């Protein structure tokens, strides 16, 4: 099992890479880097497959972070807001 802090950082890194890929698509610059991005995606898929044997949820997070980085980021932000709210409620008691 991967340390939760390491897992979070890996997901954040993959999100950042996914956002760069998305920006390249929107700016129509993807053609120059398609082969490189395909190799990155292949390695990421291999990593997700290895992680998925022990932690399927993390593997799914990694794939989502690459394929739909904005959605992944939105989910992480929502979870963070929930954690902040819970922490605030606990300190009020």
C-alpha positions as CSV (number, residue, x, y, z in Angstrom):
1,X,0.0,0.0,0.0
2,X,1.3,3.4,-1.0
3,X,1.8,6.0,1.7
4,X,-1.3,8.4,1.5
5,X,1.0,11.5,1.2
6,X,2.9,9.9,-1.7
7,X,-0.3,8.8,-3.4
8,X,-1.8,12.3,-3.1
9,X,1.4,13.8,-4.7
10,X,1.3,11.4,-7.5
11,X,-2.3,12.1,-8.3
12,X,-1.6,15.9,-8.2
13,X,1.4,15.4,-10.5
14,X,-0.7,13.5,-13.0
15,X,-3.4,16.1,-12.8
16,X,-0.9,18.8,-13.7
17,X,0.3,16.8,-16.6
18,X,-3.3,16.2,-17.7
19,X,-4.0,20.0,-17.5
20,X,-1.0,20.7,-19.7
21,X,-2.2,18.1,-22.2
22,X,-5.6,19.7,-22.2
23,X,-4.2,23.2,-22.7
24,X,-2.2,21.8,-25.7
25,X,-5.3,20.4,-27.2
26,X,-7.2,23.7,-26.8
27,X,-4.3,25.7,-28.3
28,X,-4.0,23.2,-31.1
29,X,-0.4,22.4,-30.3
30,X,-1.0,18.7,-29.5
31,X,0.2,17.5,-32.9
32,X,3.9,18.3,-32.2
33,X,3.8,16.3,-29.0
34,X,1.4,13.5,-29.7
35,X,4.0,10.7,-29.7
36,X,5.6,11.9,-26.5
37,X,2.2,12.2,-24.8
38,X,1.3,8.7,-26.0
39,X,4.4,7.4,-24.3
40,X,3.6,9.3,-21.1
41,X,0.1,7.8,-21.2
42,X,1.5,4.3,-21.7
43,X,3.8,4.6,-18.7
44,X,1.0,6.1,-16.6
45,X,-1.3,3.2,-17.6
46,X,1.4,0.7,-16.6
47,X,1.8,2.5,-13.2
48,X,-2.0,2.5,-12.7
49,X,-2.1,-1.2,-13.5
50,X,0.6,-2.0,-11.0
51,X,-1.0,0.2,-8.3
52,X,-4.5,-1.2,-9.1
53,X,-3.4,-4.7,-7.9
54,X,-3.2,-3.3,-4.4
55,X,-5.3,-0.1,-4.5
56,X,-7.9,0.0,-7.3
57,X,-9.3,3.3,-6.1
58,X,-6.0,5.0,-6.4
59,X,-5.5,3.5,-9.9
60,X,-8.9,5.0,-10.9
61,X,-7.9,8.4,-9.5
62,X,-4.7,8.3,-11.6
63,X,-6.6,7.5,-14.7
64,X,-9.2,10.2,-14.0
65,X,-6.4,12.7,-13.2
66,X,-4.9,12.1,-16.7
67,X,-8.0,11.8,-18.8
68,X,-10.2,14.4,-17.0
69,X,-7.9,16.5,-14.9
70,X,-10.4,19.3,-14.3
71,X,-12.9,16.9,-12.9
72,X,-10.3,15.2,-10.7
73,X,-9.2,18.6,-9.4
74,X,-12.8,19.5,-8.7
75,X,-13.4,16.3,-6.7
76,X,-10.2,16.9,-4.7
77,X,-11.2,20.4,-3.9
78,X,-14.7,19.3,-2.8
79,X,-13.1,16.7,-0.5
80,X,-10.8,19.3,0.9
81,X,-13.7,21.7,1.6
82,X,-15.6,18.9,3.4
83,X,-12.5,18.2,5.5
84,X,-12.2,21.8,6.4
85,X,-15.9,22.0,7.3
86,X,-15.6,18.9,9.5
87,X,-12.5,20.3,11.2
88,X,-14.3,23.5,11.9
89,X,-17.3,21.7,13.4
90,X,-15.1,19.7,15.6
91,X,-13.4,22.8,17.0
92,X,-16.8,24.4,17.8
93,X,-17.7,21.5,20.1
